């Protein structure tokens, strides 16, 4: 009777560990499904934009592009007709910025919009 008692506990421990492993696998599978659904929804709204060297774009300045003290709420947010001088990777482009713009010349593709030459929009 002394030997059967520890083996019964061991059997319960093995069942418990298997139950935990099954639960872990189920949670992992559900997380992968949820991430897949989320990616599918996000990809529908994603725009794939690719620019080439020599293209002209609008560069949109965000708060992190300004030096401390230079950012003002009413400051211009767009720089118009800026030429792309280098494609670093599909996500980053080097621009030929005007000399009065004190910021990095590398922009993420999310902050660039193709310039089509329409002068009706007067946001400088």
C-alpha positions as CSV (number, residue, x, y, z in Angstrom):
1,X,0.0,0.0,0.0
2,X,2.9,2.3,0.6
3,X,4.2,2.0,-3.0
4,X,0.9,2.4,-4.7
5,X,0.2,5.8,-3.0
6,X,3.2,7.6,-4.6
7,X,2.5,6.1,-8.0
8,X,-1.1,7.4,-7.9
9,X,0.2,10.9,-7.1
10,X,2.7,10.6,-9.9
11,X,-0.1,9.7,-12.3
12,X,-2.2,12.7,-11.2
13,X,0.9,14.9,-11.7
14,X,1.4,13.6,-15.2
15,X,-2.3,14.2,-16.0
16,X,-2.0,17.7,-14.6
17,X,1.1,18.5,-16.6
18,X,-0.6,17.2,-19.8
19,X,-3.7,19.3,-19.1
20,X,-1.5,22.4,-18.7
21,X,0.3,21.6,-22.0
22,X,-3.0,21.2,-23.8
23,X,-4.3,24.4,-22.3
24,X,-1.1,26.2,-23.3
25,X,-1.4,24.8,-26.9
26,X,-5.1,25.9,-27.1
27,X,-4.2,29.4,-25.9
28,X,-1.3,29.6,-28.4
29,X,-3.6,28.5,-31.2
30,X,-6.3,31.0,-30.3
31,X,-3.7,33.9,-30.1
32,X,-2.4,33.0,-33.5
33,X,-6.0,33.0,-34.9
34,X,-6.7,36.4,-33.3
35,X,-3.4,37.9,-34.6
36,X,-4.2,36.6,-38.1
37,X,-7.7,38.2,-38.0
38,X,-6.2,41.5,-36.7
39,X,-3.5,41.5,-39.5
40,X,-6.2,40.9,-42.1
41,X,-8.2,43.9,-41.0
42,X,-5.2,46.1,-40.7
43,X,-3.8,45.1,-44.1
44,X,-7.1,46.1,-45.8
45,X,-6.4,49.7,-44.7
46,X,-2.7,49.6,-45.4
47,X,-1.5,51.5,-48.5
48,X,1.5,50.4,-50.3
49,X,3.3,53.4,-51.6
50,X,6.7,53.3,-53.4
51,X,8.6,56.4,-54.5
52,X,11.6,56.7,-56.8
53,X,14.6,58.9,-56.9
54,X,13.6,62.1,-58.6
55,X,10.0,62.0,-57.5
56,X,8.6,65.1,-55.8
57,X,6.6,64.6,-52.6
58,X,4.9,66.5,-49.8
59,X,6.9,65.9,-46.6
60,X,4.6,65.9,-43.5
61,X,6.4,67.2,-40.4
62,X,5.4,65.6,-37.1
63,X,6.2,66.9,-33.6
64,X,9.3,64.6,-33.3
65,X,10.8,66.2,-36.4
66,X,11.2,69.6,-34.6
67,X,14.0,70.6,-32.2
68,X,13.0,71.4,-28.6
69,X,11.5,74.9,-28.6
70,X,11.0,75.0,-32.4
71,X,7.6,73.2,-32.4
72,X,4.5,75.4,-32.4
73,X,1.0,74.2,-32.6
74,X,0.2,76.5,-35.5
75,X,3.5,75.9,-37.4
76,X,3.4,74.6,-41.0
77,X,3.1,70.8,-41.1
78,X,3.8,70.2,-44.8
79,X,6.8,71.0,-46.9
80,X,5.7,71.0,-50.6
81,X,7.6,69.9,-53.6
82,X,10.5,68.2,-52.1
83,X,12.7,65.9,-54.3
84,X,13.6,62.4,-53.2
85,X,17.4,62.0,-53.6
86,X,17.8,58.5,-52.2
87,X,15.8,55.5,-51.4
88,X,17.2,54.0,-48.2
89,X,14.7,51.1,-48.1
90,X,11.0,50.7,-49.0
91,X,10.1,52.5,-45.7
92,X,12.6,55.3,-45.6
93,X,13.6,58.0,-48.1
94,X,16.2,60.8,-48.1
95,X,14.8,64.2,-49.2
96,X,16.4,67.3,-50.6
97,X,15.0,69.7,-47.9
98,X,15.1,73.5,-48.2
99,X,18.0,75.0,-46.1
100,X,15.6,76.8,-43.7
101,X,14.2,73.4,-42.5
102,X,16.1,72.3,-39.5
103,X,15.3,68.6,-39.3
104,X,16.6,65.3,-40.5
105,X,16.3,64.7,-44.2
106,X,15.2,61.1,-43.8
107,X,11.5,60.5,-43.7
108,X,9.3,57.4,-43.2
109,X,7.0,56.6,-46.2
110,X,4.0,57.3,-43.9
111,X,5.0,60.9,-43.8
112,X,5.3,61.3,-47.6
113,X,2.5,62.1,-50.1
114,X,3.2,62.2,-53.9
115,X,3.2,65.8,-55.2
116,X,1.1,66.1,-58.3
117,X,1.7,69.7,-59.1
118,X,-1.8,71.1,-58.3
119,X,-1.3,74.6,-56.9
120,X,-4.9,75.0,-55.7
121,X,-3.9,73.7,-52.1
122,X,-2.0,76.5,-50.6
123,X,-0.6,74.9,-47.4
124,X,3.1,75.9,-47.3
